[in-house]
Amino acid sequence: MILWNDRLIPRNEASVDIEDRGYQFGDGIYEVIRVYGGKAFYLTEHLNRLEKSAREIRLPLPWDFGLLAERINQLVDANRLVEGTIYLQVTRGRAPRNHAFPEKTEPVLVAYTTEVPRPEAMLKEGIRTCTHRDIRWLRCDIKSLNLLGAVLAKQEAVEKGCKEAILVRDGTVTEGSSSNVFIVRDGTLYTHPANNLILHGITRSIVLKCAGDEGIPVKEETFSVDDLYAADEAFITGTMVEVCPVIRVDDRKIGDGVPGPVTRRLQKAFDGQIAHQCGQMDGIMGERR
């Protein structure tokens, strides 16, 4: 079953018009929401960000968010999803092809679920990454459907045997192709400020809160590729990767080449957030619950 505007319908009954503006212009927004233990994780925060993205591209959302949250929970129940994701997308709708906004359209909302396990091996062992020039547009704070720059970066990473591309603009690390980037230096956590050059990730915001609760100093300020190479620890955050250690960048070992203690503390704190919202579950390290 999928959510189509305000109704749950079988997936094979849904279709996209060839003049839908999301299909032709990328004129739309989206969210990816994690489900743990059959419950949507930080659903309200994701819907708030959806509303912000819609406002930034002047896309009216005709749905009450309380009702939308209810429908999303019904979607999870209808598909008996225990662990996975919800993909939610809104386009400006169908209109004769013209770059300017049409005078009147009906936005189209679609949401569907996918079973996805937690990335246990990545979280325990860490990942290899590579740097890539950040060629995306200058409104990365909008979670829009225009993802080709990120797609090209991710593909290059895959071809190099890496799990993520770390994007660099004028020598400054911005974020990953589908994640936010953090480094640890002398016990302090650094990450790019939440401006127009990055997406303020929901997981990013959770980690910043966890760092405050753990007494870990945080500086939201820019850092260079050389700072990344010389970091004591590095990790990426995102809905799909949670708090994932980075152990190599461009074939350079980060720190000792293994997940570091600050990263591990934040992983444990993140597990605590999952348990708080979605109920007790095994942590990524065997001793944690």
Secondary structure as GFF3:
##gff-version 3
##sequence-region A 1 289
A	DSSP	beta_strand	2	4	.	.	.	ID=ss1
A	DSSP	beta_strand	7	9	.	.	.	ID=ss2
A	DSSP	three_ten_helix	11	13	.	.	.	ID=ss3
A	DSSP	alpha_helix	21	25	.	.	.	ID=ss4
A	DSSP	beta_strand	28	36	.	.	.	ID=ss5
A	DSSP	beta_strand	39	40	.	.	.	ID=ss6
A	DSSP	alpha_helix	43	56	.	.	.	ID=ss7
A	DSSP	alpha_helix	65	78	.	.	.	ID=ss8
A	DSSP	beta_strand	84	91	.	.	.	ID=ss9
A	DSSP	beta_strand	108	115	.	.	.	ID=ss10
A	DSSP	alpha_helix	120	125	.	.	.	ID=ss11
A	DSSP	beta_strand	127	133	.	.	.	ID=ss12
A	DSSP	alpha_helix	148	159	.	.	.	ID=ss13
A	DSSP	beta_strand	164	169	.	.	.	ID=ss14
A	DSSP	beta_strand	172	176	.	.	.	ID=ss15
A	DSSP	beta_strand	180	185	.	.	.	ID=ss16
A	DSSP	beta_strand	188	191	.	.	.	ID=ss17
A	DSSP	alpha_helix	202	214	.	.	.	ID=ss18
A	DSSP	beta_strand	218	220	.	.	.	ID=ss19
A	DSSP	alpha_helix	225	229	.	.	.	ID=ss20
A	DSSP	beta_strand	233	238	.	.	.	ID=ss21
A	DSSP	beta_strand	242	249	.	.	.	ID=ss22
A	DSSP	beta_strand	252	253	.	.	.	ID=ss23
A	DSSP	alpha_helix	261	278	.	.	.	ID=ss24
###
